[in-house]
Amino acid sequence: MSSPPAHPPALPLIEGMLARRTTNGPFRPDPVSREHQHLLMRVAQAAPSHFNSQPWRFVLVENPATIAEIARISGESMTELIEAGVFFERYRRYFRFSEAEMEERRDGIHIDHLPGPLRPFTRQVFSDAGLRLMRQLGVPRKLGEDNRKLVAGSPLLLAALLDRAEYRPGELSGFYSVFGLGAAMENIWNAVGALGMGIQFVSTPMEIPRQWQAIQNLLDVPDDLELMAVYRLGYLPHDPKRPSIDWSSRHRKRLPQFVARERWGEPEEE
């Protein structure tokens, strides 16, 4: 029996997964074709779920008025979070400010793109003093408006929900349901690249309960479903431009940093 090649060629599916990206910038205004929307729903449907329960539910949102309102809520949420310092306090431990720091940790996000007035204060941006400076420069409002524009300019929003009959937090069914939805969303995330599309969380409203409730009301989410996340999708521009404050997050931990062999404490070698 012949041995497998030492370095077998990567399969297209695996190559696509390794090339996965999150889109921080704008999309083209072109509507997402119904064919592509349904294809994304079919790859979500193909995900594994406990006992084939398929607890996920989705709402495809194309109505410009609905998208504009979700965009307004998202922008307001971003401004409020930045103004109050909540965002930076909550996520400060993920910020990296140099390539060397990113290379050592190999997780988090490298803040490598800032507006001119903030560049001299890169490492202090997310300190209390930096927050005061950002308020003085109107950065929270600027970030909120940038966020609003990104969502408003997205031709498609996708709301991901779970069936409460399956999703029972604190029980195993809660874990199984979240696992299933995560698998479904990962299938979508890996598929968009093959369609020339991008995807990103619309995450800021989730940080503020009243804003999240406003989106649930807007989407008429019934009592037997739980709204879990909202994403924005669209076709990627040919000449993408970076947002005012942007970051790189392509680093991944090395095998010994997250994989053990047989028992914890025995790191797997590269």
KABEL-V702091 format. One record per pair of residues at least 12 apart in sequence whose C-alpha atoms are under 10 Angstrom apart, sorted by the first residue. I is the first residue (numbers start at 1). J is the second residue. D is the distance in whole Angstrom. If there is no record, write none. Layout:
i=I j=J d=D
i=I j=J d=D
This chain:
i=13 j=190 d=9
i=13 j=191 d=9
i=13 j=194 d=9
i=14 j=190 d=10
i=16 j=190 d=7
i=16 j=191 d=8
i=16 j=192 d=10
i=16 j=193 d=7
i=16 j=194 d=7
i=17 j=186 d=10
i=17 j=187 d=10
i=17 j=189 d=9
i=17 j=190 d=6
i=17 j=191 d=9
i=17 j=193 d=9
i=18 j=190 d=9
i=19 j=190 d=9
i=19 j=193 d=8
i=19 j=250 d=10
i=20 j=189 d=7
i=20 j=190 d=6
i=20 j=191 d=9
i=20 j=192 d=9
i=20 j=193 d=7
i=20 j=194 d=10
i=20 j=198 d=9
i=20 j=250 d=10
i=21 j=189 d=8
i=21 j=190 d=9
i=21 j=192 d=10
i=21 j=193 d=8
i=21 j=198 d=8
i=21 j=199 d=8
i=21 j=200 d=9
i=21 j=249 d=9
i=21 j=250 d=8
i=22 j=189 d=8
i=22 j=193 d=10
i=22 j=198 d=7
i=22 j=199 d=6
i=22 j=200 d=6
i=22 j=201 d=9
i=22 j=249 d=9
i=22 j=250 d=10
i=23 j=197 d=9
i=23 j=198 d=5
i=23 j=199 d=6
i=23 j=200 d=6
i=23 j=201 d=9
i=23 j=232 d=9
i=23 j=233 d=9
i=23 j=234 d=10
i=23 j=236 d=8
i=23 j=240 d=10
i=24 j=147 d=10
i=24 j=150 d=8
i=24 j=198 d=9
i=24 j=199 d=8
i=24 j=200 d=7
i=24 j=201 d=9
i=24 j=240 d=10
i=24 j=241 d=10
i=24 j=242 d=8
i=24 j=243 d=7
i=24 j=245 d=10
i=24 j=246 d=8
i=24 j=247 d=9
i=25 j=146 d=10
i=25 j=147 d=10
i=25 j=149 d=10
i=25 j=150 d=7
i=25 j=151 d=10
i=25 j=198 d=9
i=25 j=199 d=10
i=25 j=200 d=9
i=25 j=236 d=9
i=25 j=237 d=9
i=25 j=240 d=7
i=25 j=241 d=7
i=25 j=242 d=6
i=25 j=243 d=6
i=25 j=244 d=10
i=25 j=246 d=9
i=26 j=146 d=10
i=26 j=147 d=10
i=26 j=149 d=8
i=26 j=150 d=6
i=26 j=151 d=8
i=26 j=152 d=10
i=26 j=153 d=7
i=26 j=154 d=7
i=26 j=198 d=9
i=26 j=232 d=10
i=26 j=233 d=10
i=26 j=234 d=9
i=26 j=235 d=9
i=26 j=236 d=8
i=26 j=237 d=8
i=26 j=240 d=7
i=26 j=241 d=8
i=26 j=242 d=9
i=26 j=243 d=9
i=27 j=150 d=8
i=27 j=151 d=9
i=27 j=153 d=7
i=27 j=154 d=6
i=27 j=155 d=8
i=27 j=156 d=10
i=27 j=197 d=8
i=27 j=198 d=8
i=27 j=199 d=9
i=27 j=232 d=9
i=27 j=233 d=8
i=27 j=234 d=5
i=27 j=235 d=6
i=27 j=236 d=5
i=27 j=237 d=6
i=27 j=238 d=10
i=27 j=240 d=8
i=28 j=153 d=8
i=28 j=154 d=8
i=28 j=155 d=8
i=28 j=197 d=9
i=28 j=233 d=10
i=28 j=234 d=7
i=28 j=235 d=5
i=28 j=236 d=6
i=28 j=237 d=5
i=28 j=238 d=9
i=28 j=240 d=10
i=29 j=153 d=7
i=29 j=154 d=7
i=29 j=155 d=6
i=29 j=156 d=10
i=29 j=234 d=8
i=29 j=235 d=8
i=29 j=236 d=9
i=29 j=237 d=9
i=30 j=153 d=10
i=30 j=154 d=9
i=30 j=155 d=7
i=30 j=156 d=10
i=30 j=234 d=8
i=30 j=235 d=7
i=30 j=236 d=10
i=31 j=62 d=8
i=31 j=154 d=9
i=31 j=155 d=5
i=31 j=156 d=7
i=31 j=233 d=10
i=31 j=234 d=7
i=31 j=235 d=8
i=32 j=62 d=9
i=32 j=154 d=10
i=32 j=155 d=7
i=32 j=156 d=7
i=32 j=195 d=10
i=32 j=197 d=9
i=32 j=233 d=8
i=32 j=234 d=6
i=32 j=235 d=7
i=33 j=156 d=10
i=33 j=234 d=10
i=33 j=235 d=10
i=36 j=191 d=10
i=36 j=192 d=9
i=36 j=195 d=8
i=36 j=197 d=10
i=37 j=60 d=8
i=37 j=156 d=9
i=37 j=158 d=10
i=37 j=192 d=10
i=37 j=233 d=10
i=38 j=60 d=10
i=39 j=188 d=9
i=39 j=191 d=9
i=39 j=192 d=10
i=39 j=195 d=10
i=40 j=184 d=10
i=40 j=185 d=9
i=40 j=187 d=8
i=40 j=188 d=6
i=40 j=189 d=9
i=40 j=190 d=10
i=40 j=191 d=7
i=40 j=192 d=8
i=40 j=195 d=10
i=41 j=57 d=10
i=41 j=58 d=8
i=41 j=60 d=10
i=41 j=184 d=9
i=41 j=185 d=10
i=41 j=187 d=9
i=41 j=188 d=8
i=42 j=184 d=9
i=42 j=187 d=9
i=42 j=188 d=9
i=43 j=184 d=7
i=43 j=185 d=9
i=43 j=186 d=9
i=43 j=187 d=6
i=43 j=188 d=6
i=43 j=189 d=10
i=43 j=190 d=9
i=43 j=191 d=8
i=44 j=56 d=9
i=44 j=57 d=10
i=44 j=58 d=10
i=44 j=180 d=10
i=44 j=181 d=8
i=44 j=182 d=10
i=44 j=183 d=8
i=44 j=184 d=4
i=44 j=185 d=6
i=44 j=186 d=8
i=44 j=187 d=6
i=44 j=188 d=6
i=44 j=189 d=9
i=44 j=191 d=9
i=45 j=57 d=10
i=45 j=180 d=10
i=45 j=181 d=10
i=45 j=183 d=10
i=45 j=184 d=7
i=45 j=185 d=10
i=45 j=187 d=9
i=45 j=188 d=10
i=46 j=183 d=9
i=46 j=184 d=7
i=46 j=187 d=8
i=47 j=179 d=10
i=47 j=180 d=7
i=47 j=181 d=8
i=47 j=182 d=9
i=47 j=183 d=6
i=47 j=184 d=5
i=47 j=185 d=9
i=47 j=186 d=9
i=47 j=187 d=7
i=47 j=188 d=10
i=48 j=179 d=9
i=48 j=180 d=6
i=48 j=181 d=9
i=48 j=182 d=10
i=48 j=183 d=7
i=48 j=184 d=8
i=49 j=176 d=7
i=49 j=177 d=7
i=49 j=178 d=9
i=49 j=179 d=7
i=49 j=180 d=5
i=49 j=181 d=8
i=49 j=182 d=10
i=49 j=183 d=8
i=49 j=184 d=9
i=50 j=166 d=10
i=50 j=173 d=8
i=50 j=175 d=10
i=50 j=176 d=6
i=50 j=177 d=8
i=50 j=179 d=9
i=50 j=180 d=7
i=51 j=176 d=10
i=52 j=180 d=9
i=53 j=163 d=10
i=53 j=166 d=8
i=53 j=176 d=9
i=53 j=177 d=8
i=53 j=180 d=9
i=54 j=162 d=9
i=54 j=163 d=9
i=54 j=166 d=9
i=54 j=177 d=8
i=54 j=180 d=7
i=54 j=181 d=8
i=54 j=184 d=9
i=55 j=161 d=8
i=55 j=162 d=6
i=55 j=163 d=5
i=55 j=164 d=8
i=55 j=165 d=8
i=55 j=166 d=6
i=55 j=167 d=8
i=55 j=176 d=9
i=55 j=177 d=6
i=55 j=178 d=9
i=55 j=179 d=10
i=55 j=180 d=7
i=55 j=181 d=7
i=55 j=225 d=10
i=56 j=160 d=7
i=56 j=161 d=6
i=56 j=162 d=5
i=56 j=163 d=7
i=56 j=164 d=10
i=56 j=166 d=9
i=56 j=167 d=10
i=56 j=177 d=8
i=56 j=178 d=9
i=56 j=180 d=7
i=56 j=181 d=6
i=56 j=182 d=9
i=56 j=184 d=8
i=56 j=185 d=10
i=56 j=225 d=9
i=56 j=226 d=10
i=56 j=228 d=10
i=57 j=159 d=8
i=57 j=160 d=6
i=57 j=161 d=5
i=57 j=162 d=6
i=57 j=163 d=7
i=57 j=181 d=9
i=57 j=225 d=8
i=57 j=226 d=9
i=57 j=227 d=9
i=57 j=228 d=10
i=58 j=158 d=7
i=58 j=159 d=6
i=58 j=160 d=5
i=58 j=161 d=6
i=58 j=162 d=9
i=58 j=227 d=9
i=58 j=229 d=10
i=58 j=230 d=10
i=59 j=157 d=8
i=59 j=158 d=6
i=59 j=159 d=5
i=59 j=160 d=7
i=59 j=161 d=8
i=59 j=219 d=8
i=59 j=221 d=10
i=59 j=227 d=10
i=59 j=230 d=9
i=60 j=156 d=7
i=60 j=157 d=6
i=60 j=158 d=5
i=60 j=159 d=7
i=60 j=160 d=9
i=60 j=231 d=10
i=61 j=155 d=8
i=61 j=156 d=6
i=61 j=157 d=5
i=61 j=158 d=6
i=61 j=159 d=8
i=61 j=219 d=9
i=61 j=232 d=9
i=62 j=154 d=9
i=62 j=155 d=6
i=62 j=156 d=5
i=62 j=157 d=7
i=62 j=158 d=9
i=63 j=155 d=9
i=63 j=156 d=9
i=63 j=157 d=9
i=64 j=152 d=8
i=64 j=153 d=9
i=64 j=154 d=9
i=64 j=155 d=8
i=64 j=156 d=9
i=65 j=152 d=9
i=66 j=152 d=9
i=66 j=157 d=9
i=66 j=215 d=9
i=66 j=218 d=8
i=66 j=219 d=8
i=67 j=148 d=10
i=67 j=151 d=7
i=67 j=152 d=6
i=67 j=153 d=8
i=67 j=154 d=8
i=67 j=155 d=8
i=67 j=156 d=8
i=67 j=157 d=7
i=67 j=232 d=9
i=68 j=148 d=8
i=68 j=149 d=9
i=68 j=151 d=8
i=68 j=152 d=5
i=68 j=153 d=8
i=68 j=154 d=9
i=69 j=148 d=9
i=69 j=151 d=10
i=69 j=152 d=8
i=69 j=214 d=10
i=69 j=215 d=9
i=69 j=218 d=8
i=70 j=148 d=8
i=70 j=151 d=8
i=70 j=152 d=8
i=70 j=157 d=9
i=70 j=202 d=9
i=70 j=205 d=9
i=70 j=211 d=9
i=70 j=212 d=10
i=70 j=214 d=9
i=70 j=215 d=7
i=70 j=218 d=8
i=70 j=219 d=10
i=70 j=230 d=10
i=71 j=144 d=10
i=71 j=145 d=9
i=71 j=147 d=8
i=71 j=148 d=5
i=71 j=149 d=7
i=71 j=150 d=8
i=71 j=151 d=5
i=71 j=152 d=5
i=71 j=153 d=9
i=71 j=154 d=9
i=71 j=202 d=9
i=71 j=205 d=10
i=72 j=144 d=9
i=72 j=145 d=9
i=72 j=147 d=9
i=72 j=148 d=6
i=72 j=149 d=9
i=72 j=151 d=8
i=72 j=152 d=8
i=73 j=144 d=10
i=73 j=147 d=10
i=73 j=148 d=8
i=73 j=151 d=10
i=73 j=204 d=9
i=73 j=205 d=7
i=73 j=211 d=6
i=73 j=212 d=9
i=73 j=214 d=8
i=73 j=215 d=8
i=74 j=144 d=8
i=74 j=145 d=9
i=74 j=147 d=7
i=74 j=148 d=6
i=74 j=149 d=10
i=74 j=150 d=10
i=74 j=151 d=8
i=74 j=152 d=10
i=74 j=202 d=7
i=74 j=203 d=8
i=74 j=204 d=6
i=74 j=205 d=5
i=74 j=206 d=9
i=74 j=211 d=8
i=74 j=212 d=9
i=74 j=215 d=10
i=75 j=140 d=10
i=75 j=141 d=8
i=75 j=142 d=9
i=75 j=143 d=8
i=75 j=144 d=4
i=75 j=145 d=6
i=75 j=146 d=7
i=75 j=147 d=5
i=75 j=148 d=4
i=75 j=149 d=8
i=75 j=150 d=9
i=75 j=151 d=9
i=75 j=152 d=10
i=75 j=202 d=10
i=75 j=204 d=8
i=75 j=205 d=9
i=76 j=140 d=10
i=76 j=141 d=8
i=76 j=143 d=10
i=76 j=144 d=6
i=76 j=145 d=8
i=76 j=147 d=9
i=76 j=148 d=8
i=76 j=204 d=9
i=76 j=205 d=8
i=76 j=211 d=9
i=77 j=144 d=7
i=77 j=147 d=9
i=77 j=148 d=10
i=77 j=203 d=9
i=77 j=204 d=6
i=77 j=205 d=6
i=77 j=206 d=9
i=77 j=207 d=8
i=77 j=208 d=7
i=77 j=210 d=10
i=77 j=211 d=7
i=77 j=212 d=9
i=78 j=140 d=7
i=78 j=141 d=8
i=78 j=142 d=10
i=78 j=143 d=7
i=78 j=144 d=5
i=78 j=145 d=9
i=78 j=146 d=9
i=78 j=147 d=7
i=78 j=148 d=9
i=78 j=203 d=9
i=78 j=204 d=6
i=78 j=205 d=8
i=78 j=207 d=9
i=78 j=208 d=10
i=79 j=138 d=10
i=79 j=139 d=9
i=79 j=140 d=5
i=79 j=141 d=5
i=79 j=142 d=8
i=79 j=143 d=7
i=79 j=144 d=5
i=79 j=145 d=8
i=79 j=146 d=10
i=79 j=147 d=9
i=79 j=148 d=10
i=79 j=204 d=9
i=80 j=140 d=8
i=80 j=141 d=9
i=80 j=144 d=8
i=80 j=204 d=9
i=80 j=208 d=9
i=81 j=140 d=8
i=81 j=144 d=9
i=81 j=204 d=8
i=81 j=205 d=10
i=81 j=207 d=8
i=81 j=208 d=8
i=82 j=131 d=8
i=82 j=134 d=9
i=82 j=135 d=9
i=82 j=139 d=8
i=82 j=140 d=5
i=82 j=141 d=9
i=82 j=143 d=8
i=82 j=144 d=9
i=83 j=131 d=8
i=83 j=132 d=9
i=83 j=134 d=9
i=83 j=135 d=7
i=83 j=138 d=9
i=83 j=139 d=9
i=83 j=140 d=6
i=83 j=141 d=8
i=84 j=131 d=9
i=84 j=135 d=10
i=84 j=140 d=9
i=85 j=126 d=9
i=85 j=127 d=9
i=85 j=128 d=8
i=85 j=131 d=7
i=85 j=132 d=9
i=85 j=135 d=10
i=85 j=140 d=10
i=86 j=207 d=9
i=87 j=126 d=10
i=87 j=204 d=9
i=87 j=207 d=9
i=88 j=125 d=9
i=88 j=126 d=6
i=88 j=127 d=8
i=88 j=128 d=10
i=88 j=131 d=9
i=89 j=126 d=8
i=89 j=127 d=9
i=89 j=128 d=9
i=91 j=108 d=9
i=91 j=126 d=10
i=92 j=108 d=10
i=92 j=126 d=7
i=92 j=127 d=9
i=93 j=108 d=8
i=93 j=109 d=10
i=94 j=107 d=7
i=94 j=108 d=4
i=94 j=109 d=6
i=94 j=110 d=9
i=95 j=107 d=9
i=95 j=108 d=6
i=95 j=109 d=5
i=95 j=110 d=6
i=95 j=111 d=7
i=95 j=123 d=10
i=95 j=126 d=9
i=95 j=247 d=9
i=96 j=108 d=7
i=96 j=109 d=6
i=96 j=110 d=5
i=96 j=111 d=6
i=96 j=112 d=9
i=96 j=123 d=9
i=96 j=247 d=9
i=96 j=248 d=10
i=96 j=249 d=10
i=97 j=109 d=8
i=97 j=110 d=6
i=97 j=111 d=6
i=97 j=112 d=7
i=97 j=122 d=7
i=97 j=123 d=6
i=97 j=124 d=10
i=97 j=247 d=10
i=98 j=110 d=7
i=98 j=111 d=8
i=98 j=112 d=8
i=98 j=122 d=10
i=98 j=123 d=9
i=99 j=111 d=9
i=99 j=112 d=9
i=99 j=248 d=10
i=102 j=248 d=10
i=102 j=249 d=9
i=102 j=250 d=10
i=102 j=251 d=7
i=102 j=252 d=10
i=103 j=251 d=7
i=103 j=252 d=9
i=103 j=253 d=9
i=104 j=251 d=10
i=104 j=253 d=9
i=105 j=251 d=9
i=105 j=252 d=9
i=105 j=253 d=7
i=105 j=254 d=10
i=105 j=257 d=9
i=106 j=249 d=9
i=106 j=250 d=9
i=106 j=251 d=5
i=106 j=252 d=5
i=106 j=253 d=5
i=106 j=254 d=8
i=106 j=257 d=9
i=107 j=249 d=7
i=107 j=250 d=9
i=107 j=251 d=6
i=107 j=252 d=6
i=107 j=253 d=6
i=108 j=247 d=10
i=108 j=248 d=9
i=108 j=249 d=7
i=108 j=250 d=9
i=108 j=251 d=8
i=108 j=252 d=9
i=109 j=246 d=9
i=109 j=247 d=6
i=109 j=248 d=6
i=109 j=249 d=5
i=109 j=250 d=8
i=109 j=251 d=9
i=110 j=246 d=9
i=110 j=247 d=5
i=110 j=248 d=5
i=110 j=249 d=6
i=110 j=250 d=9
i=110 j=251 d=9
i=111 j=123 d=9
i=111 j=245 d=8
i=111 j=246 d=6
i=111 j=247 d=4
i=111 j=248 d=7
i=111 j=249 d=9
i=112 j=245 d=8
i=112 j=246 d=7
i=112 j=247 d=5
i=112 j=248 d=7
i=113 j=242 d=8
i=113 j=243 d=8
i=113 j=244 d=7
i=113 j=245 d=6
i=113 j=246 d=5
i=113 j=247 d=6
i=113 j=248 d=9
i=114 j=243 d=9
i=114 j=244 d=6
i=114 j=245 d=5
i=114 j=246 d=7
i=114 j=247 d=9
i=115 j=139 d=9
i=115 j=243 d=9
i=115 j=244 d=6
i=115 j=245 d=7
i=115 j=246 d=10
i=116 j=244 d=9
i=117 j=133 d=10
i=117 j=134 d=9
i=117 j=137 d=8
i=118 j=130 d=9
i=118 j=133 d=9
i=118 j=134 d=8
i=118 j=137 d=9
i=118 j=139 d=10
i=118 j=245 d=10
i=121 j=133 d=9
i=139 j=244 d=10
i=139 j=245 d=10
i=142 j=244 d=9
i=142 j=245 d=10
i=143 j=243 d=9
i=143 j=244 d=8
i=143 j=245 d=8
i=144 j=204 d=10
i=146 j=243 d=8
i=146 j=244 d=8
i=146 j=245 d=10
i=147 j=202 d=9
i=147 j=204 d=9
i=147 j=243 d=9
i=148 j=202 d=10
i=150 j=200 d=10
i=150 j=202 d=10
i=150 j=232 d=9
i=150 j=243 d=9
i=151 j=200 d=10
i=151 j=201 d=10
i=151 j=202 d=7
i=151 j=231 d=9
i=151 j=232 d=7
i=151 j=233 d=9
i=152 j=232 d=9
i=153 j=232 d=9
i=153 j=233 d=10
i=153 j=234 d=9
i=154 j=199 d=10
i=154 j=231 d=10
i=154 j=232 d=6
i=154 j=233 d=6
i=154 j=234 d=6
i=154 j=235 d=9
i=155 j=232 d=8
i=155 j=233 d=7
i=155 j=234 d=6
i=155 j=235 d=9
i=156 j=199 d=10
i=156 j=231 d=8
i=156 j=232 d=6
i=156 j=233 d=5
i=156 j=234 d=6
i=156 j=235 d=10
i=157 j=199 d=9
i=157 j=200 d=10
i=157 j=201 d=10
i=157 j=202 d=9
i=157 j=230 d=7
i=157 j=231 d=6
i=157 j=232 d=4
i=157 j=233 d=6
i=157 j=234 d=9
i=158 j=199 d=10
i=158 j=201 d=9
i=158 j=202 d=10
i=158 j=229 d=8
i=158 j=230 d=6
i=158 j=231 d=5
i=158 j=232 d=6
i=158 j=233 d=7
i=159 j=202 d=10
i=159 j=215 d=10
i=159 j=216 d=10
i=159 j=219 d=9
i=159 j=227 d=7
i=159 j=228 d=8
i=159 j=229 d=6
i=159 j=230 d=4
i=159 j=231 d=6
i=159 j=232 d=9
i=160 j=181 d=8
i=160 j=182 d=10
i=160 j=184 d=10
i=160 j=185 d=8
i=160 j=226 d=9
i=160 j=227 d=6
i=160 j=228 d=6
i=160 j=229 d=5
i=160 j=230 d=6
i=160 j=231 d=8
i=161 j=178 d=10
i=161 j=181 d=8
i=161 j=221 d=9
i=161 j=225 d=6
i=161 j=226 d=5
i=161 j=227 d=4
i=161 j=228 d=5
i=161 j=229 d=7
i=161 j=230 d=9
i=162 j=174 d=10
i=162 j=177 d=7
i=162 j=178 d=8
i=162 j=180 d=10
i=162 j=181 d=8
i=162 j=224 d=9
i=162 j=225 d=6
i=162 j=226 d=5
i=162 j=227 d=7
i=162 j=228 d=7
i=162 j=229 d=10
i=163 j=177 d=8
i=163 j=223 d=10
i=163 j=224 d=6
i=163 j=225 d=5
i=163 j=226 d=7
i=163 j=227 d=9
i=164 j=177 d=9
i=164 j=223 d=8
i=164 j=224 d=5
i=164 j=225 d=5
i=164 j=226 d=6
i=165 j=177 d=10
i=165 j=224 d=7
i=165 j=225 d=8
i=166 j=178 d=10
i=166 j=224 d=10
i=166 j=225 d=10
i=167 j=224 d=10
i=167 j=225 d=9
i=167 j=226 d=8
i=178 j=228 d=9
i=181 j=228 d=9
i=185 j=231 d=10
i=189 j=233 d=10
i=192 j=233 d=9
i=192 j=234 d=9
i=192 j=235 d=9
i=192 j=236 d=10
i=193 j=235 d=9
i=193 j=236 d=9
i=195 j=234 d=10
i=195 j=235 d=8
i=195 j=236 d=9
i=196 j=234 d=9
i=196 j=235 d=6
i=196 j=236 d=6
i=196 j=237 d=9
i=197 j=233 d=7
i=197 j=234 d=5
i=197 j=235 d=4
i=197 j=236 d=5
i=197 j=237 d=9
i=198 j=232 d=8
i=198 j=233 d=6
i=198 j=234 d=6
i=198 j=235 d=6
i=198 j=236 d=6
i=198 j=237 d=10
i=199 j=231 d=7
i=199 j=232 d=6
i=199 j=233 d=5
i=199 j=234 d=7
i=199 j=235 d=9
i=199 j=236 d=9
i=200 j=230 d=9
i=200 j=231 d=5
i=200 j=232 d=5
i=200 j=233 d=7
i=200 j=234 d=10
i=201 j=229 d=7
i=201 j=230 d=6
i=201 j=231 d=4
i=201 j=232 d=6
i=201 j=233 d=9
i=202 j=229 d=8
i=202 j=230 d=5
i=202 j=231 d=5
i=202 j=232 d=6
i=203 j=229 d=7
i=203 j=230 d=7
i=203 j=231 d=8
i=205 j=229 d=10
i=205 j=230 d=9
i=206 j=227 d=10
i=206 j=228 d=9
i=206 j=229 d=8
i=206 j=230 d=9
i=212 j=227 d=9
i=212 j=228 d=10
i=212 j=229 d=9
i=212 j=230 d=10
i=213 j=227 d=9
i=215 j=227 d=9
i=215 j=230 d=9
i=216 j=228 d=10
i=254 j=268 d=9
i=254 j=269 d=9
i=254 j=270 d=7
i=255 j=267 d=8
i=255 j=268 d=6
i=255 j=269 d=6
i=255 j=270 d=6
i=256 j=268 d=5
i=256 j=269 d=6
i=256 j=270 d=7
i=257 j=269 d=9
